[in-house]
């Protein structure tokens, strides 16, 4: 098969594609610029916001499925939400500093905590989700997923403050609801009990009430599953039913330790 034939075959197979790959790289650039603008104390806000607006409109021109004048107006709504988002993120950072013995300063949390970065990009992408820029929000959250190993769907509802420790391997589904003062450790899944396309508009993921702590590798599934206020879910637990307030959930698997006999 010649080169021209191969090109023709590829073009034929791509004939139904409308994907513009540049939106992916533009979103990654926008995400980093946005984080810098919000958390670098020396960032020139006026200039940075102008640059963000240009990037935003380039992305929304590809991602927005509304008339162009409506797409352009979405930027003003997103910009107006930023002070509120930053206020929540400052609360999240303070909560991390308060609860993690290994943290030494807010600066360290902002710069070096993948859990904080994941929360930050979630809160920013959530605003895009609320504005119906679903592809834009998904690309932003997937970028954070790649960087941090934490997969938080932009549609989740997560109150502030919120603490994610170590971050790696955490999955939080689209219809998850998390109330304030919740702590989650690595490997936790807040997922769906079963998955069919018909369930798209239903609540598929758990609700976690205030003051709950969920330890490493716990799995909590189902839209009707509620983890009651003040509860502790131990590591490696598997939960598919609601838990009353102030409960302690533990995995009953036992580990035995034997001393080796001396030869």
N, C-alpha and C positions, 0 to 999 in steps of 0.2 A: 504493500500500500504506500502510495507516494505521500509526501508532506501535504500537498494540496488536498488530497483525498481525506487525510486525517483532519485537516482544518475544517473541511466541509462537514465531516461527521460530527465534530465537536460543536460546530455552529448549529447543526440540526438539533443536537441534543440540548443545546442551550436556548433554543428558540422560545421556550416558555419562561425563561428566567427574566425577572425584572430587578434582580438584586444589584444594588450599587454598593460595592464593597468599601468604598471610601467612607461610608457612614460609620463603619466599625472603627477605623483609625481616627476619624474626627471625634467620635465619642470618647475614645481613650484620651485624646489630647484635651478635650473639654473637661473631662473628669479630673485630670491632674491639675489643670489650670484652676478649676473651681476649688479644689482642696487647698491649693497654694494661696488663693485669694482669701479664703476664710481663715486659714491657720498660720500664715506667715505674717508676723507682726510688722514687717517692713514692706509688705505688698502695697503698691500704689493702687488704692481701691478704684479711683476714677478710671485710670487707664485699664486696669485689669477687667473691670466690669464692661467697658467698651469692647475689649477683646473677646470676652465671654459672649457678649451679645452677637457679635459677628459669627462666632463658631456655632452658637445655638441656632441662629437662623439658617446657617448652611445645613445643619443637621435636620432641622424641622422641615426644610424644603424637600428633603428626601423622605423623612419619616412621617410627616403630618399628612393625613388623608382628608383634611378639610380645605376649604377655599383659602387661597394664599393670604388674604387679609386677616383671616381668623388665625392662621398659623403664626403670622408675625406678631399678633397681639398676645400670644401665649407667653412670649418672653417676659412681658411686663408682669404677668401673673406669677411666673416663676421667680422673678427678681424680688417681687414684693414678699414672697414667702421666705426668703433667705434669712432675715433677722430672726424669725421665729425658729427656723431650723437650727441656726447657730446657737440660740439660747438653749435648746434641747441638747445639743451636742456638748456644750460646756457643762451641762448637768451630768451627762453620761461620763465625760472625762473625770469630773470630780468624784463620781461614784466609783469609777475604776480605781482612782488613787486611794480612796477611802477603804476599799475592800481587798485590794491586792497588796499583801505585805512586801512583794518584790518591787512595787512601783515607788519611785523616788520623787517624782515631780510631775506636774501637769505637762510640762514640755516633753518629758519622756513619753507620756501617754500619747500626746499628739503626734510625735515623730516616730515612735518605735513600737506601738501596739497594733498588731494586725486586727485584733478584735475591735479597737476603736475605729480603725480605717473602714472596716466592714460596716460598722454601725453608721458611720458618717455617709458612706456612699449609699447605704440603704435609705437613710432619711432624705437625701437629695433625690435619689431615683424615685422614691415614694411620691414626691411632689409632681414629678413628671407623669407618674402613673395616674395620679388624681386628675391631671390635665389631659388625660387620654392619649398621651404620647407613649404608647405601649412598647413599640420597638425601641425607641430612644431609652426608655427606662430599663428595658431588659438588657440592652447592650451595656449600659452603665453598671448594672448589678452583676452581669457576667464578667465584666472587667475586674470588679472587686473580688469576685469568686476566684478568678485566675490568680490574682495577686496574693490573696489571703488564705485561700482554701475554705472560705466561708460562703455558703450559698443562701443568701437571704432574698426571697422574692420581693420585688418592689411593692407588691400588693398587700403584704402583711401589715397588720396594725400593731405597732410597738410603741408603748408609752415610754416616757423618760422619767427617771434615769433607768438605764439598762446596762448590764455588765456581761460582756462576752470575754472569757478568759482563754488564752492560748489559741482559740479560734478554729484551728484546723479541723476540717471534717464536719462542721456544723451545717445542718440543712433546716431551713425554716420556710415552710410552704406558703403559698399565696394567701390563703384565707386564715392563717394563724392570727390569733389575738394574744398579745402579751401585755399585761398591765405593768404598772411601775414597780421599781425596786426588785426586779427579777435578775437572777444570776444564772448563767449557763456556761458550762465547761465544754471542752473539746469533744468532738464526735457525737454530739447530741443531734437527734433527728426529731423534728416536729412535722410529721408527715400525714399523708392520707392513708386510711385503712384499706380502701380499695379505690381503683382508678378506672373510670370510663369517661369518654368524651361528654356523655350526657350530664355528668356531674359538674361541668364547667362553672355554672352559675350558682352552685350550692356551696355551703360551708364544708370543706373537706378536711380541714386541719384543726388542731386542738386550740383550746383557750387556756392560757396560763394566768392565774390571778396574782394579785400583789404578793410581794415578799416570798416568792417561791425560789428555791435553789435546785437546779438540775445538774447532777454530776456527770462525769465523763461517760460517753457512749450509751447513755440512756436513749431509748426510743419510745416516743409517745405519738400515738396514731389516732386519727378519727375526728371528724368535725363535731361530734357530740361529746367528745372527751374534754372534761374540765379538770384542771389541776387546782384544787382549792387553795385559798389564801394561806400563806405561811407554811406550806408543805415543803418537804425535802424528798426529792427523787434520787435514790442512790445510783451509783455507777452500774452500767450494764443492765438496768431494769428495762422491762418490756411492758408498756402500759397501753391498754386499748379501752379502758373504762374509766369513768370519772373517779376522782380521788377527793374525799372530803377535806375541808380546811384543816390545817395543822396535822396532816398525816405525815408519816415517814414510810417511804416505799423502798424496800431493799430486795436485792437479788438473793435468792436462798441458796444458790450454789456455794458449796463449802470448799475451802482450800485446806489441805492437810500438809503439815510440815513434819517430816521425820528426820531424826538425827541419824546420820550414817554410822554404821558400826565400824569401830576401829579394827584394822587388820593386824 
